[in-house]
Amino acid sequence: MKTMEGKQVRSAGGGISADWLKVIAMVTMLIDHTGVVLFPGDMGWRLIGRLAFPIYVWLLVEGFSHTSDLRRYVLRMGVFALISEIPFDLAVSGTAVSWEWQNVYWTLASGLLMLCILERIRGKGPIRWILTAFVVFAFMAAVELLGFDYGCTGPFLVFLFYLYARYGYPHPAIGFVLFCAANLLTPVLNGYPLNYPVVWLNAAYTAVLEGFGIFSVPLICMYNGVRRWKRGKYFFYLYYPAHLLLLYGISRL
């Protein structure tokens, strides 16, 4: 992908469409959650599943840039976050309600809200970037403390991909490395002391684990801006809670 005056220039004649990126994200997410629910001791499933989240974030940023009704887009994310919470809690904790860990739709919805605020920041120079940094960090802290999936790294990756989509930097590979490194912020945001090595080792382990998602970057870079399967929009939204319920049902057999 090339950029010209801050806008993405893509060729529709090759590359990967948004539709096939969604399919790849759905398949790798299914593999990931199969490992979480059915084979928690086998990390191979989780490593493959690392590709899903960066792809979903990229598609979210693209959706933000091209939606004709931003309010409806945010509302839709919120509605499906509510719909998905019980299936998510059943799948990951075995109980219908758990406040420790919330589904990824909340993370994506918060990312959308963050982008809406960033778009309203006016001015140029240092003041604008200071305000931008404040907003991004505030969302990172809130998402971490609320227990949304991917924690503080979720809004951070949304912001990094938003910068690339709008301004052409940083490259998705650099953004992805920064996203992985942001896992080291989780002990700080949760108030753990610096002399608590277990928490820091866990954060470092998570950063390395997320690093296997780097294979999503070439796929994102091959994105051609084409979207054809518009009538199946709600299928992609419903897939998330539906596959979690299916995996939970299988685990109870």
Helices and strands as residue ranges (DSSP letters): E 2-4, E 7-9, H 18-37, H 43-49, H 52-66, H 70-93, H 104-119, H 126-146, H 153-167, H 172-181, G 182-185, H 186-189, H 197-210, G 211-215, H 216-221, G 230-232, H 233-251
